[in-house]
Structures are given as C-alpha cells and as structure tokens.
Amino acid sequence: MVNRMIWNQTAYFGAGAIKEIPSELRGRRFHKALVVSDQVLLDTGVTARVTGLLDAAGFPYEIYSDVLPNPPIENVQAGVRAFAASGADVLLAIGGGSPQDTCKAIGIITANPEFSDVRSLEGAAATPNPSVPIIAVPTTAGTASETTINYVITDTERQRKFVCVDPHDIPILAVVDPEMMASAPRGLKVATGLDALTHAIEGYTTKGAFELSDMFHLKAIQMIARALPRAADGDPEAANDMAMAQYIAGMGYSNVGLGLVHGMAHPLGAFYSAPHGVANGILLAPLMEFNKDFTGEKYRDIAAAFGAAGAATAPLAQARDAAVAAVAQLTHDLGNPTTLREVGAKEEDLPALAQAAFEDVCTGGNPREATVAEIEALYRSIF
C-alpha cells in the first residue's frame, strides 16, 4: 500500500510568530494581499494584530470580512469577487475554521474558475491548478486548517455541509502564534480544543492510519489530554501546547482521513448551525464506545495518554472502556453539551440527519462500518 503525506512548505510557531509575515510577503515577492477574516475578529482587534504589521511595513492589503460561521457558498462566491476586484496576488487568512475554509475555497476557485458553483468542489475534485498562494494565521487551537488539504462549506439551500479534499488548497505558509488565540472566550477554547482532540482520536483510529500518521496523532492526544483543561482557563503555557497539538493533529488527519464523529457532526452544523467543535464534543465519547471493538490496541494508548491507571497492562476490554470514560469525563469537566437537544436538534429530523451523515465523505474512514439505521440509533441515544 502506498501512503502520501502533504504539509505546508513553511510554518512558524510560537509567541510573536506573526512578526515574520511582512518579511515573508516581501521575500516571496507578493505585491498585495486580500485579508480574509470575520467581523468579530475585526471588532475585537485580533485581525489588526496582523494588519498593523502590514501597515508598519507599508504592505498593501484589502479586507474581506463577510464570513459567517459554517460559511455558506455565498460567502465563497462573494470572496472570489472581492479578490478579483482587489488586484491582490496573495490571500492572508486570519481566523478559525470559517475564515480559513472560506479562504481556501476563494483561492481554489480563483485559480480554477470552472468550479465557481462551489458545489462541484465536494470530495476530491480534480482541480488542475494550485490555489492562489495562501498564508494562514489561525486564531483558535482546533481546526488545523492552516496545515490541511481539507475545507468545509455549507450549502444552505440544500441544508447540508460538504467536505472538499484538495492538495492544491494547502497554505504555502502557516503562522501558528498562540498570542493570536489568547483572547478567545472560554467556550470557544473548549469547543475548538475538543475539535482538535476529535481530529487526533479519529485520525489515530481511521482506516487509513499508518505508522507516520500514528506518530502525530498519539503525540497530539497526549498533549491535548494534559493541556486542554488548563488552556481553557487561560494558562499561557498550556495555550502554547494546544496551538502546537492541534497543528500536529492536522498534519496527520489531513493525510489519512477521519470518521463517523465528523460525519455525524457536519449535518448538525448544516441543520442547526451547531458549532463544529461543540458537535464533535457531544459525539466523540459515544462514537468511541460504538467503535471500540474495531480499534485493536489503540484505545490502550489513548487511555494511557489520559493517565488511566494500569492502561498498559489491563485487559484490552478494560483499557478500551478506560479510554472512552476518560474522554467522556473530560467533555463533562469542560462543560461542553452532551445531548443533541442542547444544540437545537429536533427529533423529527433524525432520519434526515442519519442519511446525511451516512453520505458524508468522512464516514467512510470510520473503523466500524455503520448503516443509516445504526447512525440514526446513535443520534437517538444522545438526543
């Protein structure tokens, strides 16, 4: 079997890393940037931490900030028009998953206008040209969009989210600066942290996993288990660890896929605008329970990463139960919702949610096959 790994050309890490951006722009001979961010980040001054550096360096830019959570097709199409009108030759994504994903779609469509309907990018679209160059600056420790070949767009008309997987969309430069994440509210840190944990655990157990991806995912699980509770409460050292851990998880899952947690979370975002990390947090422990007998020894490693006593020597069934219990306890301790009702789900929608989850591109990577009926039963069990 042949395995493939794709990562950024260059990445910077650590407090103050954003200071490298002006010299990178000049060194790569770019002339003008379109900054893709969202209105909240503009209003709170987070975007200005980067644009202020551009101002000081005299580097021209314009801002596109009409990005919504769970970004819809219309956001992408408006962004494509904004890029064309700006005269820019580079995209600068500042934000969490929504600005990052919108930026990727803008860059891909600008370079491949035959995909301007956006829907045709779903799955592994055969785009012939690399994206407009993207420099990605995450403001949350969760999605790892800055180092993945994936992005997710919402089709509001058809009430669904779809995943796009394209090696042409990976940012040429990632700048992972924990100071850009520091002002996020606790709830957002919890949600994005649980998203990162889900990436790491699903990436570790997905069908496509292999030795190199396992190395990344297990390290990310170890770091997140230790750091997330403290990072959520504002500990700077833990926040730095979370910024690194979510990137490490992204290096893995981007190349090997995910599973049914993401497959079931995406419809919750499409139907109810449920925050993606919150949805993953609701689903992760129950889906780990569903999958546990199809994961070999890997839950033993997860249990050990969470510090479960005797994980290395306990009977396998006991180690698996300890891994599920540890994740469930963390979710509870962090205060994340644990039922679908808490994100506005309606019981009458469960059959449609199950069908959408079954068809989601992430579901195929799940270690245990699941029918539509089984997925609906899982939804009902946590309704």
C-alpha positions as CSV (number, residue, x, y, z in Angstrom):
1,M,0.0,0.0,0.0
2,V,1.2,3.5,-0.9
3,N,0.7,6.3,1.6
4,R,1.0,10.0,0.9
5,M,1.8,12.9,3.2
6,I,1.4,16.6,2.3
7,W,2.3,19.5,4.6
8,N,3.0,23.3,4.3
9,Q,6.1,24.5,2.6
10,T,6.9,26.5,5.7
11,A,5.5,27.1,9.1
12,Y,6.3,29.3,12.1
13,F,5.4,28.5,15.7
14,G,5.5,30.4,19.0
15,A,4.5,33.7,20.6
16,G,5.2,36.6,18.2
17,A,5.4,34.4,15.1
18,I,3.1,36.8,13.2
19,K,6.1,39.3,13.1
20,E,7.5,37.1,10.3
21,I,4.6,37.7,8.0
22,P,5.8,41.0,6.4
23,S,9.2,39.7,5.5
24,E,7.7,36.5,4.1
25,L,5.4,38.5,1.9
26,R,8.2,40.7,0.6
27,G,10.6,37.7,0.3
28,R,8.1,35.8,-1.8
29,R,7.7,39.0,-4.0
30,F,4.0,39.4,-3.4
31,H,2.6,42.9,-4.0
32,K,-0.9,43.0,-2.3
33,A,-2.9,40.8,0.0
34,L,-6.6,40.1,0.4
35,V,-7.1,39.5,4.1
36,V,-9.9,37.0,4.8
37,S,-11.2,37.3,8.3
38,D,-14.6,37.8,10.1
39,Q,-16.3,40.7,11.7
40,V,-15.9,39.5,15.3
41,L,-12.2,39.3,14.8
42,L,-12.1,42.8,13.3
43,D,-14.3,44.2,16.0
44,T,-12.1,42.7,18.8
45,G,-8.9,43.9,17.3
46,V,-7.5,40.4,16.6
47,T,-7.2,40.9,12.8
48,A,-5.5,44.2,13.5
49,R,-2.6,42.5,15.2
50,V,-1.6,41.3,11.7
51,T,-2.8,44.2,9.6
52,G,-1.0,46.6,11.9
53,L,2.3,44.8,11.0
54,L,1.4,45.2,7.3
55,D,0.7,48.9,7.8
56,A,4.0,49.3,9.5
57,A,5.8,47.6,6.7
58,G,3.9,49.5,4.0
59,F,2.5,46.4,2.5
60,P,-0.8,46.9,0.7
61,Y,-3.9,44.9,1.5
62,E,-7.7,44.9,1.5
63,I,-10.0,43.1,3.9
64,Y,-12.9,40.7,3.1
65,S,-14.8,40.0,6.4
66,D,-18.2,38.8,5.3
67,V,-17.5,35.3,6.6
68,L,-20.2,33.6,8.7
69,P,-19.8,30.6,11.0
70,N,-20.2,27.4,8.9
71,P,-19.5,29.5,5.8
72,P,-22.1,29.2,3.1
73,I,-21.5,29.0,-0.7
74,E,-22.5,32.7,-1.0
75,N,-19.6,33.7,1.3
76,V,-17.2,32.0,-1.0
77,Q,-18.6,33.5,-4.2
78,A,-18.6,37.0,-2.7
79,G,-15.0,36.4,-1.6
80,V,-13.9,35.4,-5.2
81,R,-15.4,38.6,-6.5
82,A,-13.6,40.6,-3.7
83,F,-10.3,39.0,-4.6
84,A,-10.7,39.8,-8.3
85,A,-11.6,43.4,-7.6
86,S,-8.7,43.9,-5.1
87,G,-5.9,43.3,-7.5
88,A,-4.2,41.1,-4.8
89,D,-1.8,38.3,-5.6
90,V,-1.9,36.5,-2.2
91,L,-4.5,35.6,0.3
92,L,-4.0,36.0,4.1
93,A,-6.4,34.0,6.2
94,I,-6.8,35.2,9.8
95,G,-9.3,33.3,11.9
96,G,-10.7,30.0,13.0
97,G,-12.0,27.3,10.7
98,S,-14.6,29.5,8.9
99,P,-12.3,32.2,7.6
100,Q,-9.6,29.6,6.8
101,D,-12.1,27.4,4.9
102,T,-13.6,30.3,3.0
103,C,-10.1,31.5,2.1
104,K,-9.2,28.1,0.7
105,A,-12.3,28.0,-1.5
106,I,-11.6,31.5,-2.7
107,G,-8.1,30.6,-3.7
108,I,-9.1,27.4,-5.4
109,I,-11.9,28.9,-7.4
110,T,-9.9,31.9,-8.5
111,A,-7.3,29.6,-9.9
112,N,-9.9,27.1,-11.3
113,P,-12.9,29.2,-12.3
114,E,-14.7,26.2,-13.8
115,F,-15.6,25.3,-10.2
116,S,-17.3,28.7,-9.4
117,D,-20.5,26.9,-8.5
118,V,-18.6,25.7,-5.3
119,R,-20.7,22.5,-5.1
120,S,-18.5,20.8,-7.7
121,L,-15.6,21.0,-5.3
122,E,-17.1,18.5,-3.0
123,G,-15.0,15.4,-2.3
124,A,-11.7,15.1,-4.2
125,A,-12.4,17.5,-7.0
126,A,-9.9,17.3,-9.9
127,T,-8.8,20.9,-9.9
128,P,-5.9,21.3,-12.4
129,N,-4.3,24.4,-10.8
130,P,-2.9,25.2,-7.4
131,S,-4.7,27.7,-5.3
132,V,-3.8,31.4,-5.2
133,P,-1.0,31.4,-2.6
134,I,-2.4,31.4,1.0
135,I,-0.7,32.5,4.2
136,A,-2.8,31.1,7.1
137,V,-2.9,32.5,10.7
138,P,-5.2,30.5,13.0
139,T,-6.9,32.3,15.9
140,T,-8.2,29.1,17.5
141,A,-6.5,25.9,18.7
142,G,-8.7,23.4,16.9
143,T,-9.3,23.1,13.2
144,A,-5.7,23.0,12.0
145,S,-7.0,24.3,8.7
146,E,-3.7,26.0,8.2
147,T,-2.0,22.7,7.6
148,T,-4.7,20.5,6.0
149,I,-5.8,19.8,2.5
150,N,-9.5,19.9,3.6
151,Y,-12.1,22.6,3.9
152,V,-15.9,22.5,4.7
153,I,-18.6,24.7,3.1
154,T,-22.3,24.8,3.9
155,D,-25.0,24.5,1.2
156,T,-27.8,26.3,2.9
157,E,-30.2,25.8,0.1
158,R,-29.9,22.0,0.4
159,Q,-29.3,22.1,4.2
160,R,-26.0,20.3,4.1
161,K,-22.3,20.7,4.7
162,F,-19.8,19.2,2.3
163,V,-16.1,18.5,2.7
164,C,-13.6,19.3,0.0
165,V,-10.3,17.5,-0.1
166,D,-7.7,19.0,-2.4
167,P,-3.9,19.0,-2.2
168,H,-4.0,22.2,-4.2
169,D,-5.5,24.2,-1.3
170,I,-2.9,23.8,1.4
171,P,-1.5,27.1,2.5
172,I,2.1,27.8,1.4
173,L,2.8,29.3,4.9
174,A,1.3,28.6,8.3
175,V,1.9,31.0,11.2
176,V,0.8,29.4,14.5
177,D,1.1,32.1,17.1
178,P,-0.6,31.3,20.5
179,E,-1.0,35.0,21.2
180,M,-3.5,35.2,18.3
181,M,-5.6,32.7,20.2
182,A,-5.4,34.2,23.7
183,S,-8.5,36.4,23.6
184,A,-10.9,33.7,22.5
185,P,-13.7,33.2,25.1
186,R,-13.5,30.0,27.2
187,G,-16.4,28.4,25.4
188,L,-14.7,28.7,22.1
189,K,-11.4,27.3,23.5
190,V,-13.3,24.3,24.8
191,A,-15.1,23.7,21.5
192,T,-12.0,24.1,19.4
193,G,-10.0,22.0,21.8
194,L,-12.5,19.2,21.6
195,D,-12.4,19.5,17.8
196,A,-8.6,19.0,17.9
197,L,-9.0,16.0,20.2
198,T,-11.5,14.5,17.8
199,H,-9.1,15.0,14.9
200,A,-6.4,13.3,16.9
201,I,-8.5,10.3,18.0
202,E,-10.3,9.8,14.7
203,G,-7.1,10.2,12.8
204,Y,-5.5,7.6,15.1
205,T,-8.2,5.0,14.5
206,T,-9.3,5.7,11.0
207,K,-8.9,3.0,8.3
208,G,-6.2,5.0,6.5
209,A,-3.9,5.4,9.5
210,F,-0.4,4.1,9.3
211,E,2.9,4.4,11.3
212,L,3.7,8.0,10.4
213,S,0.2,9.4,11.0
214,D,0.0,7.4,14.2
215,M,3.1,9.2,15.5
216,F,1.4,12.6,15.0
217,H,-1.9,11.6,16.4
218,L,-0.7,9.9,19.5
219,K,1.5,12.9,20.4
220,A,-1.4,15.2,19.8
221,I,-3.7,13.2,22.1
222,Q,-1.1,13.2,24.8
223,M,-0.6,16.9,24.6
224,I,-4.3,17.8,24.4
225,A,-5.2,15.5,27.4
226,R,-2.7,17.4,29.5
227,A,-3.2,20.9,28.2
228,L,-6.8,21.5,27.2
229,P,-8.3,21.9,30.7
230,R,-5.7,24.5,31.7
231,A,-5.7,26.2,28.3
232,A,-9.4,26.7,28.5
233,D,-8.9,28.5,31.8
234,G,-6.2,30.8,30.3
235,D,-2.9,29.2,31.2
236,P,-0.4,30.6,28.7
237,E,1.9,27.6,28.7
238,A,-1.0,25.2,28.1
239,A,-2.3,27.5,25.4
240,N,1.0,27.2,23.6
241,D,0.8,23.4,23.9
242,M,-2.7,23.4,22.4
243,A,-1.6,25.6,19.5
244,M,1.1,23.1,18.7
245,A,-1.0,20.0,19.4
246,Q,-3.8,21.0,17.1
247,Y,-1.3,21.6,14.3
248,I,0.3,18.2,14.9
249,A,-3.1,16.5,14.7
250,G,-3.7,18.4,11.4
251,M,-0.5,17.1,9.9
252,G,-1.9,13.6,10.5
253,Y,-5.6,13.6,9.8
254,S,-5.3,15.8,6.7
255,N,-3.5,12.9,5.1
256,V,-5.4,9.8,6.4
257,G,-8.9,10.9,7.0
258,L,-11.4,11.0,9.9
259,G,-14.5,9.0,10.8
260,L,-18.1,9.0,11.9
261,V,-17.8,11.6,14.6
262,H,-17.2,14.2,11.8
263,G,-19.7,12.5,9.5
264,M,-22.4,13.0,12.2
265,A,-21.2,16.5,13.3
266,H,-21.4,18.0,9.8
267,P,-25.2,17.6,9.5
268,L,-25.7,19.2,12.9
269,G,-23.9,22.3,11.6
270,A,-25.9,22.3,8.4
271,F,-29.3,21.9,10.0
272,Y,-28.9,24.0,13.2
273,S,-25.7,25.9,12.8
274,A,-24.3,23.9,15.7
275,P,-20.6,25.0,16.3
276,H,-18.5,22.2,14.9
277,G,-16.3,21.7,17.9
278,V,-19.4,21.5,20.2
279,A,-21.0,18.9,18.0
280,N,-17.8,16.9,18.0
281,G,-17.6,17.1,21.7
282,I,-21.1,15.7,22.0
283,L,-20.4,12.8,19.7
284,L,-16.9,11.8,20.5
285,A,-17.3,9.6,23.6
286,P,-20.5,7.8,22.3
287,L,-18.8,7.1,19.0
288,M,-15.7,5.8,20.7
289,E,-17.9,3.4,22.5
290,F,-19.5,2.4,19.2
291,N,-16.1,1.8,17.6
292,K,-14.1,0.3,20.5
293,D,-14.1,-3.3,19.4
294,F,-12.7,-2.3,16.0
295,T,-9.6,-0.4,17.1
296,G,-7.1,-3.0,18.0
297,E,-4.7,-1.9,20.8
298,K,-5.1,1.8,20.0
299,Y,-7.5,2.6,22.8
300,R,-4.9,1.3,25.3
301,D,-2.6,4.1,24.0
302,I,-5.4,6.6,24.4
303,A,-6.2,5.5,27.9
304,A,-2.5,5.8,28.8
305,A,-2.3,9.3,27.3
306,F,-5.1,10.3,29.7
307,G,-3.3,8.8,32.6
308,A,-5.6,5.9,33.2
309,A,-4.1,3.7,35.9
310,G,-2.8,0.3,34.6
311,A,-3.7,1.1,31.0
312,A,-0.6,-0.6,29.7
313,T,-1.3,-3.9,31.4
314,A,-5.0,-4.1,31.9
315,P,-7.2,-6.5,29.8
316,L,-7.9,-4.9,26.4
317,A,-11.6,-4.5,27.1
318,Q,-10.9,-2.7,30.3
319,A,-8.4,-0.4,28.6
320,R,-10.9,0.4,25.9
321,D,-13.5,1.3,28.5
322,A,-11.0,3.5,30.3
323,A,-10.3,5.4,27.1
324,V,-14.0,6.1,26.5
325,A,-14.5,7.1,30.1
326,A,-11.6,9.5,30.1
327,V,-12.9,11.3,27.1
328,A,-16.4,11.4,28.5
329,Q,-15.1,12.8,31.8
330,L,-13.1,15.5,30.0
331,T,-16.1,16.6,28.0
332,H,-18.2,16.8,31.2
333,D,-15.5,18.6,33.1
334,L,-15.1,21.2,30.4
335,G,-18.8,21.9,30.4
336,N,-19.4,21.0,26.7
337,P,-23.0,20.0,25.9
338,T,-23.6,16.2,25.9
339,T,-27.0,15.9,24.2
340,L,-28.3,16.9,20.7
341,R,-31.2,18.9,22.3
342,E,-28.7,21.4,23.6
343,V,-27.7,22.4,20.1
344,G,-31.3,22.7,18.9
345,A,-31.8,19.3,17.3
346,K,-35.3,18.1,16.5
347,E,-36.4,14.5,16.9
348,E,-38.2,14.6,13.6
349,D,-35.0,15.5,11.8
350,L,-33.1,12.4,13.0
351,P,-33.7,10.2,9.9
352,A,-32.5,13.0,7.6
353,L,-29.5,13.7,9.8
354,A,-28.6,10.0,9.7
355,Q,-28.9,9.9,5.9
356,A,-26.7,13.0,5.6
357,A,-24.1,11.5,8.0
358,F,-24.0,8.2,6.1
359,E,-23.3,10.1,2.9
360,D,-20.6,12.3,4.4
361,V,-17.1,11.9,3.0
362,C,-15.6,11.5,6.5
363,T,-17.8,8.5,7.4
364,G,-16.0,6.1,5.1
365,G,-12.9,6.3,7.2
366,N,-14.6,5.0,10.4
367,P,-13.1,1.9,11.8
368,R,-16.5,0.3,12.1
369,E,-19.0,0.2,9.2
370,A,-22.3,1.8,10.1
371,T,-25.7,1.6,8.4
372,V,-28.1,4.5,8.2
373,A,-30.3,2.8,10.8
374,E,-27.3,2.4,13.2
375,I,-26.4,6.1,12.7
376,E,-30.0,7.1,13.5
377,A,-29.9,4.9,16.6
378,L,-26.7,6.7,17.7
379,Y,-28.3,10.1,17.2
380,R,-31.3,8.9,19.2
381,S,-29.1,7.6,22.0
382,I,-27.7,11.1,22.7
383,F,-30.8,13.1,21.7
